Amino acid sequence: MAAVLGLIIGVVIGIFVQPDIPVVLQPYLPIMVVAALDALLGAARSYFERSFSDRVFVISFVSNVLTATLLVLLGNQLGVGSQLQTAVIVVLGIRIFSNVSAIRRFIFQS
């Protein structure tokens, strides 16, 4: 519950403060957001399955964001940044839709 409350507070603060993102991080921000969304939906899924652990959530959140960002950084260094970024988005997108599907099945019992 604290994670969800922290997320809501962070979004509200971000809307009103409108922080400036450093130019160096701007290409990686969409990947970070998608990776964070994947971790958040995975946590929601595990909550509904009654196997949620805050420690696992924090580790998953940080490792998802760092791994996705480092993969895109590596792709940029190798000159294939857009292809690797697309691959990361596709993989995380599949996981997001899988988690949403599991949550929907739990909520609607279908």
GROMACS elastic network, one bead per residue, 0.5 to 0.9 nm:
[ bonds ]
;  ai    aj funct       b0    kb
    1     4     6  0.52768   500
    1     5     6  0.62136   500
    1     6     6  0.85435   500
    2     5     6  0.50247   500
    2     6     6  0.59566   500
    2     7     6  0.84787   500
    3     6     6  0.50269   500
    3     7     6  0.60928   500
    3     8     6  0.86578   500
    3    54     6  0.83234   500
    4     8     6  0.62207   500
    4     9     6  0.86035   500
    4    40     6  0.87561   500
    5     8     6  0.51658   500
    5     9     6  0.61672   500
    5    10     6  0.85028   500
    6     9     6  0.51021   500
    6    10     6  0.59780   500
    6    11     6  0.85699   500
    7    10     6  0.50325   500
    7    11     6  0.61581   500
    7    12     6  0.86285   500
    8    11     6  0.51912   500
    8    12     6  0.62187   500
    8    13     6  0.86028   500
    9    12     6  0.51790   500
    9    13     6  0.61054   500
    9    14     6  0.84757   500
   10    13     6  0.51434   500
   10    14     6  0.59776   500
   10    15     6  0.85779   500
   11    15     6  0.61527   500
   11    16     6  0.87560   500
   12    15     6  0.51769   500
   12    16     6  0.64044   500
   12    17     6  0.85311   500
   13    16     6  0.53273   500
   13    17     6  0.57699   500
   13    18     6  0.79147   500
   14    17     6  0.53247   500
   14    18     6  0.53753   500
   14    19     6  0.66298   500
   15    18     6  0.55767   500
   15    19     6  0.85614   500
   16    19     6  0.87901   500
   20    23     6  0.88813   500
   21    24     6  0.82813   500
   21    25     6  0.67192   500
   21    26     6  0.63956   500
   21    29     6  0.86427   500
   22    25     6  0.55107   500
   22    26     6  0.64786   500
   23    26     6  0.52525   500
   23    27     6  0.79459   500
   24    27     6  0.72152   500
   24    28     6  0.83013   500
   25    28     6  0.54143   500
   25    29     6  0.62361   500
   26    29     6  0.53042   500
   26    30     6  0.79437   500
   27    30     6  0.71030   500
   27    31     6  0.81349   500
   27    72     6  0.89505   500
   28    31     6  0.53930   500
   28    32     6  0.62255   500
   28    33     6  0.87943   500
   28    68     6  0.87587   500
   28    69     6  0.60864   500
   28    72     6  0.72895   500
   28    73     6  0.79284   500
   29    33     6  0.61708   500
   29    34     6  0.86803   500
   29    69     6  0.83990   500
   30    33     6  0.51288   500
   30    34     6  0.62556   500
   30    35     6  0.86034   500
   31    34     6  0.51862   500
   31    35     6  0.60893   500
   31    36     6  0.84899   500
   31    65     6  0.76278   500
   31    68     6  0.64982   500
   31    69     6  0.64724   500
   31    72     6  0.81013   500
   31    85     6  0.75180   500
   31    88     6  0.77092   500
   31    89     6  0.70201   500
   32    35     6  0.51358   500
   32    36     6  0.60387   500
   32    37     6  0.85160   500
   32    64     6  0.81867   500
   32    65     6  0.51507   500
   32    66     6  0.78360   500
   32    68     6  0.69455   500
   32    69     6  0.64070   500
   33    36     6  0.50649   500
   33    37     6  0.60643   500
   33    38     6  0.85706   500
   33    65     6  0.78529   500
   34    37     6  0.50092   500
   34    38     6  0.61751   500
   34    39     6  0.87340   500
   34    65     6  0.83230   500
   34    89     6  0.72832   500
   34    92     6  0.69468   500
   34    93     6  0.77808   500
   34    96     6  0.86448   500
   35    38     6  0.50455   500
   35    39     6  0.63720   500
   35    40     6  0.86809   500
   35    61     6  0.75692   500
   35    64     6  0.54703   500
   35    65     6  0.51802   500
   35    66     6  0.86838   500
   35    67     6  0.87784   500
   35    68     6  0.66967   500
   35    69     6  0.87311   500
   35    88     6  0.88659   500
   35    89     6  0.84601   500
   35    92     6  0.65790   500
   36    39     6  0.51098   500
   36    40     6  0.61308   500
   36    41     6  0.86310   500
   36    60     6  0.89332   500
   36    61     6  0.58930   500
   36    62     6  0.80723   500
   36    64     6  0.68820   500
   36    65     6  0.60735   500
   37    41     6  0.60935   500
   37    42     6  0.84039   500
   37    61     6  0.87041   500
   37    92     6  0.89167   500
   37    96     6  0.74830   500
   38    41     6  0.52902   500
   38    42     6  0.60538   500
   38    43     6  0.85852   500
   38    61     6  0.82073   500
   38    64     6  0.79908   500
   38    92     6  0.64321   500
   38    93     6  0.78366   500
   38    95     6  0.66951   500
   38    96     6  0.52517   500
   38    99     6  0.80672   500
   39    43     6  0.61571   500
   39    44     6  0.86722   500
   39    57     6  0.70462   500
   39    58     6  0.86578   500
   39    60     6  0.60876   500
   39    61     6  0.50897   500
   39    62     6  0.86727   500
   39    64     6  0.69234   500
   39    65     6  0.86529   500
   39    96     6  0.85652   500
   40    43     6  0.50895   500
   40    44     6  0.63082   500
   40    45     6  0.86826   500
   40    57     6  0.78078   500
   40    61     6  0.73442   500
   41    45     6  0.61011   500
   41    46     6  0.85743   500
   41    95     6  0.89718   500
   41    96     6  0.66844   500
   41    99     6  0.60216   500
   41   100     6  0.69163   500
   41   103     6  0.85063   500
   42    45     6  0.50353   500
   42    46     6  0.61973   500
   42    47     6  0.85329   500
   42    57     6  0.81747   500
   42    60     6  0.88168   500
   42    95     6  0.83642   500
   42    96     6  0.77572   500
   42    99     6  0.59723   500
   42   100     6  0.86132   500
   43    46     6  0.51028   500
   43    47     6  0.60685   500
   43    48     6  0.87084   500
   43    52     6  0.64533   500
   43    53     6  0.81464   500
   43    54     6  0.84953   500
   43    56     6  0.85808   500
   43    57     6  0.60311   500
   43    60     6  0.88304   500
   44    48     6  0.63598   500
   44    49     6  0.86457   500
   44    52     6  0.79443   500
   44    99     6  0.82123   500
   44   100     6  0.89574   500
   44   103     6  0.74667   500
   45    48     6  0.52441   500
   45    49     6  0.62530   500
   45    50     6  0.86111   500
   45    51     6  0.87669   500
   45    52     6  0.82221   500
   45    99     6  0.60833   500
   45   100     6  0.77337   500
   45   102     6  0.66861   500
   45   103     6  0.56083   500
   45   106     6  0.87361   500
   46    50     6  0.59990   500
   46    51     6  0.51146   500
   46    53     6  0.81540   500
   47    51     6  0.59117   500
   47    53     6  0.82168   500
   48    51     6  0.76972   500
   48    52     6  0.80209   500
   48   103     6  0.71144   500
   48   106     6  0.70263   500
   48   107     6  0.84876   500
   49    52     6  0.75891   500
   49   103     6  0.89373   500
   49   106     6  0.82520   500
   52    55     6  0.89209   500
   52    56     6  0.77688   500
   52    57     6  0.76884   500
   53    56     6  0.52637   500
   53    57     6  0.62019   500
   53    58     6  0.87828   500
   54    58     6  0.62122   500
   54    59     6  0.86021   500
   55    58     6  0.53201   500
   55    59     6  0.62379   500
   55    60     6  0.84645   500
   56    59     6  0.51598   500
   56    60     6  0.58578   500
   56    61     6  0.83827   500
   57    60     6  0.50459   500
   57    61     6  0.59312   500
   57    62     6  0.85715   500
   58    61     6  0.50678   500
   58    62     6  0.61708   500
   58    63     6  0.84100   500
   59    62     6  0.53531   500
   59    63     6  0.59024   500
   59    64     6  0.83076   500
   60    63     6  0.52014   500
   60    64     6  0.57943   500
   60    65     6  0.84399   500
   61    64     6  0.53371   500
   61    65     6  0.62804   500
   61    66     6  0.86090   500
   62    65     6  0.53363   500
   62    66     6  0.60531   500
   62    67     6  0.84013   500
   63    66     6  0.51251   500
   63    67     6  0.57507   500
   63    68     6  0.82963   500
   64    67     6  0.52813   500
   64    68     6  0.60093   500
   64    69     6  0.83860   500
   65    68     6  0.54003   500
   65    69     6  0.60410   500
   65    70     6  0.84898   500
   66    69     6  0.51529   500
   66    70     6  0.59386   500
   66    71     6  0.84695   500
   67    70     6  0.51493   500
   67    71     6  0.60749   500
   67    72     6  0.86687   500
   68    71     6  0.51771   500
   68    72     6  0.63734   500
   68    73     6  0.86212   500
   68    85     6  0.84262   500
   68    88     6  0.65268   500
   68    89     6  0.88111   500
   68    92     6  0.89722   500
   69    72     6  0.52470   500
   69    73     6  0.60833   500
   69    74     6  0.85598   500
   69    85     6  0.89849   500
   70    74     6  0.59725   500
   70    75     6  0.84319   500
   71    74     6  0.50718   500
   71    75     6  0.61533   500
   71    76     6  0.86369   500
   71    81     6  0.86707   500
   71    84     6  0.70776   500
   71    85     6  0.77690   500
   71    88     6  0.78125   500
   72    76     6  0.61443   500
   72    77     6  0.85986   500
   72    80     6  0.87307   500
   72    81     6  0.58126   500
   72    82     6  0.80097   500
   72    83     6  0.89303   500
   72    84     6  0.59589   500
   72    85     6  0.54559   500
   72    88     6  0.78193   500
   73    76     6  0.50552   500
   73    77     6  0.62447   500
   73    78     6  0.86645   500
   73    81     6  0.71932   500
   74    77     6  0.50383   500
   74    78     6  0.61967   500
   74    79     6  0.85425   500
   74    80     6  0.84772   500
   74    81     6  0.74281   500
   74    84     6  0.85294   500
   75    78     6  0.50575   500
   75    79     6  0.60090   500
   75    82     6  0.74992   500
   75    83     6  0.76780   500
   75    84     6  0.56426   500
   75    85     6  0.75626   500
   76    79     6  0.50041   500
   76    80     6  0.57704   500
   76    82     6  0.76558   500
   76    84     6  0.83416   500
   76    85     6  0.89899   500
   77    80     6  0.76790   500
   77    81     6  0.74392   500
   78    81     6  0.72518   500
   79    82     6  0.84195   500
   80    83     6  0.55211   500
   80    84     6  0.62795   500
   80    85     6  0.85294   500
   81    84     6  0.52487   500
   81    85     6  0.58672   500
   81    86     6  0.84780   500
   82    86     6  0.60842   500
   82    87     6  0.86061   500
   83    86     6  0.51202   500
   83    87     6  0.62800   500
   83    88     6  0.87599   500
   84    88     6  0.61989   500
   84    89     6  0.85835   500
   85    88     6  0.51632   500
   85    89     6  0.61854   500
   85    90     6  0.86077   500
   86    89     6  0.50964   500
   86    90     6  0.61036   500
   86    91     6  0.86568   500
   87    90     6  0.51295   500
   87    91     6  0.62233   500
   87    92     6  0.85802   500
   88    91     6  0.52587   500
   88    92     6  0.60693   500
   88    93     6  0.82577   500
   89    92     6  0.52217   500
   89    93     6  0.57147   500
   89    94     6  0.84705   500
   90    94     6  0.61593   500
   90    95     6  0.86853   500
   91    94     6  0.52390   500
   91    95     6  0.64319   500
   91    96     6  0.87139   500
   92    95     6  0.50193   500
   92    96     6  0.60546   500
   92    97     6  0.86361   500
   93    97     6  0.61852   500
   93    98     6  0.84608   500
   94    97     6  0.52822   500
   94    98     6  0.60938   500
   94    99     6  0.86448   500
   95    99     6  0.61318   500
   95   100     6  0.85557   500
   96    99     6  0.51816   500
   96   100     6  0.61289   500
   96   101     6  0.85013   500
   97   101     6  0.59530   500
   97   102     6  0.85536   500
   98   101     6  0.50909   500
   98   102     6  0.62763   500
   98   103     6  0.86823   500
   99   102     6  0.51023   500
   99   103     6  0.61623   500
   99   104     6  0.85381   500
  100   103     6  0.50408   500
  100   104     6  0.60349   500
  100   105     6  0.85530   500
  101   104     6  0.50603   500
  101   105     6  0.61611   500
  101   106     6  0.86362   500
  102   105     6  0.50897   500
  102   106     6  0.62441   500
  102   107     6  0.86930   500
  103   106     6  0.50983   500
  103   107     6  0.61433   500
  103   108     6  0.85467   500
  104   107     6  0.51418   500
  104   108     6  0.59246   500
  104   109     6  0.77546   500
  104   110     6  0.77580   500
  105   108     6  0.54248   500
  105   109     6  0.51676   500
  106   109     6  0.51105   500
  106   110     6  0.71707   500
  107   110     6  0.80824   500
